[in-house]
């Protein structure tokens, strides 16, 4: 267990005013989060804290995130669309999401009932990383990303994965917004301001 992640489970992500208070959403689902953490760690992933939340990696590659929301706890797979899911247990975070897939929980009983399936998904995700498999993003070629965004992809771990997990409409909205300024430093400033929203799966107008 990573002590930095212990802080998350005790105090939250600290990205809003509720962090460190009894009203933080991590305190709504403490048992569910604890079981999800246990299940993930039993599969041998490395526990890190990225973007304020628990992120689990394999050989330096982001595999999944465990997090708390107001109405559920969740486990989200970066390349979930590539996982074998014949029973359609995993959901798209958004209607047009291409890569990420999520499982949402509102009870410990559901987490435990899904334990075997979750471990199967996790081991499948590890094999995907071993194979170097990548998600084929539809219509990705239609977008011309600014060089400044590619620079941030290289600078900030997980940003490219998070951006590519956005719906096509959200991606396009960001690209139009980021490329509008003529000066590079202004484009960089815009990108940096919206990085947290990208990691949260939000678009410009969300």
N, C-alpha and C positions, 0 to 999 in steps of 0.2 A: 504494500500500500504506500502511496505517495503522500507525505505529510501535507503537501500543497493542496491535494484533493480533500484531505481531512478538513481543511479550512472551509472548502466549498460546502461540504455536508453540514458543517457547524454553523456557517454564517451566510452561505449563498455566494453568488457570483460577484456581488458588490457593484453591479452595473446600474443599480437603481437605488432609490432612497430607502427601500425596505431591507437592503442587505444588512446583516448583522442584527436584525430586529426579529421579534417573535412572529411578525407578519410576513417574513420572507417565505417565498413559495417552497423552498426546500423543507420547511418545517411542516408543510401540508402533507408531504409524502415521504417521511423519513424511513419508514419500514420498507416501502417499495423501492426506494433508491438504494438502501442497504442491500437488499436481495439482488437487485440488478448489478450492483458493484461486485458482489460475491460471485455471481454467475460469470461475469466477464473475466474477473481475475482468475477464476478456476480454469479458464481456457488459455491462460498463458500470455495474454496481451500485456503490453507495458502501459502503466497508468501515468498520465501526464495531466497537467492543467493548462488548457489553451482557451483563449478568449473568455476566461473566467469560469469555464465549466470542465468537468472530467472528460478527457479525450483519451481514447485507447488506441495504441499504435502497434504495428508489427514491422520490425526492421526500419523504423523511422517513418513508416507510411501510416497516415490516418485511416483507421478502420471504422470506428464508431464513436458516438458521443452518448453519454448518459446525462440526462438533465431533468429539471423540474419545471413545470408550467403551472399556471393557476388552476387548471382543471385536470391535470394528469402528470404522471411521471413518464419518461420515455427513454427508449434506446433507439438511436438513429444510425443507420448504416450509410456511409458515404457512397458506396457502390452497390446499394441495395437492389438496384434493377438487374444486377447480374447474378443475384443469389437464386438458388433453386427454391422456389416457393410454390409448389403445386396446389396448395390449399389456400393461396392468396391471404396469408396471415398478415403480411406486411402491407402498409398503406403508403400512398404517395403523400408527402407533406403538403403538396399543392396539386391542383388538377393537372397541370402541365409539367410537373417535375419529371426530369429525365433520369436522374441518377440516384438520388437519396430515397430511402425507404425507412419507415418508422413503425415502431410498435408502441402503443400507448397503454398505460396501466393506471387503474384507479383503485386497485386492491392488491394486497399481498397474495391473496389466493390466486388471482389471475397470473401474477408473476410466477408463482410456483407451478401452476398448471402448465405454463408455457416453457418451463425451464429446459426441457429436452429439446424443444424446437429452437429456443434461443441459442443454445449451445451448438446445435446443428448449423444455424445461420452463421454463428461466429467462426466456427471451424471452416465453413465454406468461404467466408470472407477472407480468412487467412490464406487459404489455398489460392484465391484470386490474386492476392498480393504476391504470393510466391511465383505465380505464372506471369505476372506483369500485365494482367488483363486491364483494359481500359473501357470506359463507357463510350459508346459511339453517339455523340451528341448530335441530334438532328438539327439541321439548319444552323449549326455553329459556324459553318463557313460563310454564311450570309452576313455575319457581323464582322466588322473590321475594328478590332480592339485597339485602343491607343497604346503607344509604346509605354507610356507612364503606367498603365495598368499592368502590362507584362512585367514591368520593373517591380511593382508591388507584389506580384505573384511570386517573384524570385526572393523578395525580401521578407514576406510574411508567410510563414508556414500555414498551409491549409486554405489560404485565401483563394487560390485557383479552384480547389475542390469545391469550396463554398459558392463561388461565383457560378461555376458550371452546374451546380445543383439547383440554381434558381430556374424558375420557369423562363421560357424563351422571351415572354413579354417583359419580365423584370430585367433580364439581361439586356434587352434592347433599350429599355428605359435608361439604365445606367450608362450604356455606351453613348447614347445621344446626349445625356447630361454631362458626361465626362469630357466629351470631345468638343463641346460648344465653345469653351474659351480658346482664344488664340495663343495665349502664353502657356508654356509648359508648366511653369510653377503654379499657375492657377488650376490646371488640370490635376496636378499632383495633390494640391490642397483639397480639391473636391473629393478625390478618391480616398484620401486619408480620413476625411470627415465621415464618409459613408461606409468604411470598412466594418464597423460594428453591426450595421444594419444588414450588410451582406452576409455576415456570419450568422445572423439571426434568421436568414431566409426571407428578409423583407425587401420590398422594392422601393423605388423613389416615392411612390404615392401611398405606401402602406402606413 
